[in-house]
Amino acid sequence: MTLRKPLLSLDLVDIPLFRKGKVRNVYDLGETILFVATDRISAFDVVMQNGIPEKGRVLNMISAFWFGQTRDIVENHMVTVNIDDMVREYPVLEPYRDILDGRSMLVKKAKPVMAECVVRGYLSGSGWKDYQKTGKICGIELPQGLNESDKLPEPIFTPSTKAEVGHDINISQEQLKEEVGGKVFDFIKEKSLAIYKKACAFAEERGIIIADTKFEFGTIGKKIILMDEVLTPDSSRFWPRDEYKPGGPQKSFDKQFVRDYLDTVEWDKTPPGPELPEKIVQRTSEKYLLAYKVLTGKEL
């Protein structure tokens, strides 16, 4: 399979850049916002020197897929991912049609709720580390004797801070409730768990375990909506169901593959990130594309 050259940067002349994240560029179109997912990849909060072909398109279109699937649970910020609709509404985008097609999303403007709404169904990552030290995750008591990657008795809501720079920090549900207020807390917790449970059932039928994920919410007036990205390989741990073996780390469809490689090289986890070998780039791209195909039943 011949992969396109990864898109690492873009300059949309005359369109105000609202924010540049590790992966996405966000542009202000007045009434709406334009999300553009590049092929940049970050690990340990550092952007690598080279990107992953097709990654941005996968992230964008998987988010669009899940926004559609979960609309019955909570309203979201997606307006459209159809490039024709975007150009029709905003002719200024016409010169960038080929660049934007498949990797951009027009969204409603919302004020972010400053929290990462993490839901865990399996014991992995920082949750596993916390459990080993305390027997808890974010203050939630778990049964004794669990092993790495074990399925939890029930999915748990383990929020973290939404850091502008550096690592997010796990906080307790009580701390989040103090930060955002009781009504907002109850809403985002309930919706996060409901979306996760629905997505897990859907994905597992197709051979993917969603070990954990994170959601972000925002407000438009008094209404709370789902926003940012949702259930992508960047915001979730996807494991192949047929290769699942609790008791250690799992094979994955997500960027854990890149993190695992970086743990084998001499790098102090500070910028600049190292250049990824071609075989790691190729394999990671294949994993992202496979995740999209398995979940949606479509080729990108």
C-alpha positions in Angstrom: 0.0 0.0 0.0 1.4 3.4 -1.0 0.7 6.0 1.7 0.4 9.7 1.1 3.1 12.0 2.4 2.2 13.1 6.0 0.9 16.6 6.5 2.8 18.2 9.3 2.0 21.9 8.8 -0.4 24.0 6.9 -0.9 27.7 6.3 -4.5 28.8 5.5 -3.8 32.3 4.3 -6.5 34.9 5.3 -8.1 32.4 7.8 -7.4 33.3 11.4 -5.6 30.6 13.3 -7.4 30.3 16.7 -5.1 27.7 18.2 -2.4 25.2 17.2 -2.4 22.0 19.2 -0.1 19.0 19.1 -2.1 17.4 16.3 -4.8 19.9 15.2 -4.9 23.4 13.9 -8.1 25.3 14.9 -9.3 28.2 12.7 -11.9 30.8 13.5 -14.6 31.3 10.8 -16.7 33.7 12.7 -19.9 31.8 13.5 -18.1 28.4 13.5 -14.7 26.8 14.1 -12.7 24.7 11.6 -10.8 21.8 13.1 -8.0 20.5 10.8 -6.3 17.2 11.9 -2.7 17.1 10.7 -0.6 13.9 10.6 1.6 15.0 13.5 1.9 12.5 16.4 2.8 13.2 20.0 3.9 10.9 22.7 4.7 11.8 26.3 3.4 15.3 25.4 6.1 15.8 22.8 5.5 16.1 19.1 7.7 13.7 17.0 9.8 15.1 14.1 8.0 13.0 11.5 4.3 12.3 11.1 2.1 9.3 10.4 0.5 9.2 6.9 -3.3 9.2 7.0 -3.5 9.7 10.7 -5.3 13.0 10.6 -7.9 11.7 8.3 -8.5 8.7 10.5 -8.9 10.8 13.6 -11.2 13.2 11.9 -13.5 10.6 10.3 -13.6 8.3 13.4 -14.7 11.3 15.4 -17.4 12.1 12.9 -18.5 8.4 13.0 -18.8 8.4 16.7 -20.5 11.8 16.9 -23.1 10.3 14.7 -23.4 7.1 16.8 -23.7 8.9 20.1 -26.0 11.8 19.1 -28.9 10.0 20.9 -27.0 10.3 24.2 -25.8 13.9 24.1 -25.7 16.7 21.5 -22.2 17.4 20.0 -20.5 20.2 18.3 -20.1 18.7 14.8 -21.7 20.6 12.0 -20.2 18.7 9.0 -17.2 16.9 7.6 -18.4 17.3 4.0 -16.0 19.5 2.1 -18.6 20.6 -0.4 -20.8 21.9 2.4 -17.9 23.7 4.0 -16.8 25.4 0.8 -20.4 26.3 -0.1 -20.8 28.0 3.3 -17.3 29.5 3.4 -15.9 30.1 -0.2 -12.6 31.3 1.4 -11.9 27.5 1.9 -12.1 26.7 -1.8 -8.3 27.0 -2.5 -7.6 24.5 0.3 -10.3 21.9 -0.7 -7.8 19.1 -1.4 -5.9 19.7 1.8 -9.0 19.9 4.0 -11.0 17.0 2.4 -11.3 14.2 4.9 -9.2 15.8 7.7 -11.4 18.8 8.6 -14.5 19.3 10.6 -16.8 22.3 10.9 -18.0 22.7 14.5 -20.1 24.9 16.7 -18.4 27.4 19.0 -18.5 26.2 22.6 -16.8 27.2 25.9 -14.8 24.2 27.1 -15.5 22.6 30.5 -12.0 22.5 31.9 -11.7 18.8 32.6 -10.7 15.6 30.8 -13.5 13.1 31.4 -11.7 9.8 31.5 -13.6 6.5 31.6 -11.8 3.3 32.3 -13.2 -0.2 31.7 -9.8 -2.0 32.1 -6.8 -1.6 34.3 -4.1 0.0 32.2 -1.7 2.9 31.9 -1.6 5.5 34.7 -4.6 3.7 36.3 -2.6 0.5 36.7 0.3 2.5 38.2 -2.0 4.2 40.7 -3.7 0.8 41.6 -0.3 -0.8 42.2 0.6 2.0 44.7 -2.8 2.6 46.4 -5.3 0.0 45.4 -7.3 2.9 44.0 -7.7 5.1 40.9 -8.5 8.7 41.5 -9.7 7.8 45.0 -12.0 5.0 43.7 -11.4 1.8 45.7 -11.0 -1.3 43.5 -11.0 -5.0 44.4 -7.7 -6.5 45.6 -5.7 -8.8 43.4 -6.4 -7.3 40.0 -3.7 -7.7 37.3 -2.6 -5.4 34.6 -5.2 -5.1 31.8 -7.9 -6.9 33.8 -11.5 -5.8 33.0 -13.0 -3.8 35.9 -16.2 -4.9 37.5 -17.8 -1.7 36.1 -16.5 1.2 34.1 -15.3 4.0 36.3 -15.2 7.8 35.8 -11.7 9.1 36.6 -11.3 12.8 35.6 -8.2 14.7 35.1 -7.2 18.4 34.8 -7.2 19.8 31.3 -3.6 21.2 31.0 -2.7 23.7 28.4 1.0 22.7 28.7 2.5 19.5 30.1 0.7 16.5 31.6 -2.9 16.3 32.7 -3.2 15.4 36.4 -5.6 12.9 37.7 -8.1 14.4 40.2 -10.9 12.9 42.3 -14.6 13.2 41.4 -15.0 15.4 44.5 -12.3 17.8 43.2 -14.0 18.0 39.8 -17.4 18.6 41.4 -15.9 21.6 43.3 -14.3 22.9 40.0 -17.3 22.7 37.7 -20.3 22.5 40.1 -22.7 19.7 41.0 -25.1 19.9 38.0 -22.3 20.1 35.4 -20.4 17.3 37.2 -23.5 15.0 37.3 -24.2 15.6 33.6 -20.7 15.0 32.2 -20.2 11.9 34.4 -23.5 10.3 33.4 -23.0 11.1 29.7 -19.3 9.9 29.7 -20.3 6.6 31.2 -23.2 6.2 28.8 -21.2 6.9 25.7 -18.4 4.6 26.8 -20.8 1.7 27.5 -22.5 2.1 24.1 -19.3 2.4 22.2 -17.7 -0.6 24.0 -20.7 -2.8 23.0 -20.5 -1.6 19.4 -16.7 -2.0 19.1 -16.5 -5.4 20.8 -19.0 -6.8 18.3 -16.4 -5.7 15.7 -13.4 -7.2 17.5 -12.1 -4.1 19.3 -11.9 -3.6 23.1 -12.0 0.0 24.2 -9.9 -0.2 27.3 -10.3 3.5 28.3 -11.0 6.8 26.6 -11.4 10.5 27.4 -14.2 12.9 26.5 -14.4 16.7 26.5 -17.5 18.8 27.0 -18.3 22.4 26.4 -21.2 24.8 26.9 -23.3 26.8 24.4 -25.4 29.1 26.6 -26.8 26.7 29.3 -26.5 23.6 27.1 -23.7 21.2 27.7 -22.4 19.4 24.5 -19.8 16.8 23.6 -16.8 18.4 21.8 -13.2 18.0 20.6 -12.5 14.4 19.4 -14.3 11.3 20.5 -13.2 7.6 20.7 -10.2 7.9 18.4 -6.9 6.0 18.6 -5.4 9.2 20.0 -7.9 9.6 22.9 -8.5 5.9 23.6 -6.8 2.5 24.1 -8.0 0.1 21.4 -7.1 -3.6 21.8 -7.7 -6.4 19.4 -10.3 -8.6 21.2 -9.0 -11.9 19.8 -5.5 -11.2 21.2 -6.6 -10.0 24.6 -4.6 -11.6 27.4 -4.9 -10.0 30.9 -1.8 -10.0 33.1 0.4 -7.6 31.1 0.4 -4.9 28.4 -1.8 -5.6 25.3 -1.3 -5.3 21.6 -3.0 -2.2 20.4 -4.6 -0.3 17.5 -3.5 3.0 18.9 -0.4 5.1 19.4 0.7 3.0 22.3 2.8 1.2 19.6 4.8 4.4 19.2 5.2 4.9 23.0 6.4 1.3 23.3 9.1 2.0 20.7 10.2 5.2 22.3 10.7 3.4 25.6 13.4 1.3 23.9 15.5 4.3 22.7 17.7 6.8 24.6 15.5 9.8 24.9 14.7 11.8 28.1 11.0 12.5 27.1 11.7 16.2 26.5 11.6 18.1 23.2 12.7 17.7 20.5 11.2 14.3 19.9 13.3 11.8 18.0 12.6 10.9 14.4 10.6 7.7 14.1 12.0 4.9 11.9 10.2 4.2 8.6 9.0 0.8 9.8 7.4 2.3 12.9 5.8 5.0 10.8 4.4 2.5 8.3 3.1 0.1 11.0 1.5 2.9 13.0 -0.3 4.2 9.9 -1.5 0.7 9.2 -2.9 0.4 12.7 -4.8 3.6 12.5 -6.3 2.7 9.1 -7.2 -0.8 10.4 -9.0 0.7 13.4 -11.1 2.9 11.1 -12.0 0.0 8.8 -12.9 -2.4 11.7 -15.1 0.1 13.5 -16.9 1.7 10.5 -16.8 -1.2 8.0 -15.4 1.3 5.4 -12.1 2.0 3.7 -10.8 5.5 4.3 
